[in-house]
Amino acid sequence: MNWMFLGLAIVCEVIATSALKASDGFTRLWPSVILVLGYGASFYCLSMTLRTIPVGIAYAIWSGVGVVLISLVAWMLHGQKLDLVAMLGIALIVAGVVVLNLFSKTAAH
């Protein structure tokens, strides 16, 4: 259940971050509402995750997967270009999350 909360926290954070651009500096109502609700839901779900998953592990996964997903959303929806160095950096983030989950004794499975 805690891993489900972490996944939901990541999805809510990605939605909220996508709405951040669309809010145009909080000048557009509905994107701003989505942003506030998305971040609120994300932090709530992350806090539920922290009941059993260590904060360092949960935050590393939350932020790492979030960076990867928001980069993909920005590429698909906003036409953001990802050069080779950006893709390498994203691959390193993914590798770090995988290493944490597969090899760290700190991760709660």
C-alpha positions as CSV (number, residue, x, y, z in Angstrom):
1,M,0.0,0.0,0.0
2,N,2.8,2.4,0.8
3,W,4.4,1.9,-2.7
4,M,1.0,2.7,-4.1
5,F,0.9,6.0,-2.1
6,L,4.4,6.8,-3.5
7,G,3.3,6.2,-7.0
8,L,0.2,8.3,-6.5
9,A,2.4,11.1,-5.0
10,I,4.6,11.0,-8.1
11,V,1.7,11.2,-10.5
12,C,0.1,14.1,-8.6
13,E,3.4,15.9,-8.5
14,V,3.9,15.5,-12.3
15,I,0.3,16.8,-12.9
16,A,0.9,19.8,-10.6
17,T,4.2,20.6,-12.2
18,S,2.7,20.5,-15.6
19,A,-0.1,22.8,-14.4
20,L,2.6,25.2,-13.1
21,K,3.6,26.2,-16.6
22,A,0.0,26.4,-17.7
23,S,-0.9,28.6,-14.8
24,D,1.2,31.4,-16.3
25,G,2.4,32.8,-13.0
26,F,-0.9,32.0,-11.2
27,T,-2.8,34.3,-13.6
28,R,-5.0,31.5,-15.0
29,L,-7.6,30.1,-12.5
30,W,-8.0,26.4,-13.4
31,P,-4.4,25.5,-14.0
32,S,-3.6,27.3,-10.7
33,V,-6.3,25.2,-8.9
34,I,-5.0,22.0,-10.4
35,L,-1.5,23.0,-9.3
36,V,-2.5,23.7,-5.7
37,L,-4.6,20.5,-5.4
38,G,-1.9,18.4,-7.2
39,Y,0.9,19.5,-4.9
40,G,-1.4,19.1,-1.8
41,A,-2.3,15.6,-2.9
42,S,1.3,14.8,-3.7
43,F,2.6,15.8,-0.3
44,Y,-0.2,14.0,1.5
45,C,0.5,10.8,-0.4
46,L,4.2,11.2,0.2
47,S,3.6,11.7,4.0
48,M,1.6,8.5,4.0
49,T,4.5,6.7,2.3
50,L,6.9,7.9,5.0
51,R,5.1,5.8,7.6
52,T,7.1,2.8,6.5
53,I,9.6,3.8,3.8
54,P,12.6,5.7,5.0
55,V,12.5,9.4,4.0
56,G,15.8,9.3,2.0
57,I,14.6,6.4,-0.1
58,A,11.1,7.7,-0.6
59,Y,12.3,11.2,-1.5
60,A,15.0,9.9,-3.9
61,I,12.4,7.8,-5.7
62,W,9.7,10.6,-5.6
63,S,12.1,13.3,-7.0
64,G,14.0,11.0,-9.4
65,V,11.0,9.5,-11.1
66,G,9.2,12.9,-11.0
67,V,12.2,14.5,-12.9
68,V,12.1,11.8,-15.5
69,L,8.3,11.9,-16.0
70,I,8.1,15.7,-16.1
71,S,10.9,15.8,-18.6
72,L,8.9,13.4,-20.8
73,V,5.7,15.5,-20.3
74,A,7.6,18.7,-21.2
75,W,9.0,17.0,-24.3
76,M,5.6,15.7,-25.5
77,L,3.3,18.6,-24.5
78,H,5.5,21.7,-24.6
79,G,8.0,20.8,-27.2
80,Q,11.0,20.9,-24.9
81,K,14.1,19.5,-26.6
82,L,16.1,16.8,-24.8
83,D,19.7,16.7,-26.1
84,L,22.1,13.8,-25.5
85,V,23.4,15.3,-22.3
86,A,19.9,15.7,-20.9
87,M,19.0,12.1,-21.8
88,L,22.2,10.9,-20.2
89,G,21.4,12.8,-17.0
90,I,17.9,11.3,-17.0
91,A,19.3,7.8,-17.5
92,L,21.7,8.3,-14.5
93,I,18.7,9.4,-12.4
94,V,16.8,6.2,-13.4
95,A,20.0,4.1,-12.7
96,G,20.2,5.7,-9.2
97,V,16.6,4.8,-8.4
98,V,17.1,1.3,-9.6
99,V,20.3,0.9,-7.5
100,L,18.5,2.2,-4.4
101,N,15.7,-0.3,-4.9
102,L,17.6,-3.3,-5.8
103,F,20.8,-3.1,-3.8
104,S,20.3,-0.8,-0.8
105,K,19.6,-2.5,2.5
106,T,18.0,0.8,3.5
107,A,15.1,0.4,1.2
108,A,12.0,-1.1,2.9
109,H,10.6,-3.8,0.7
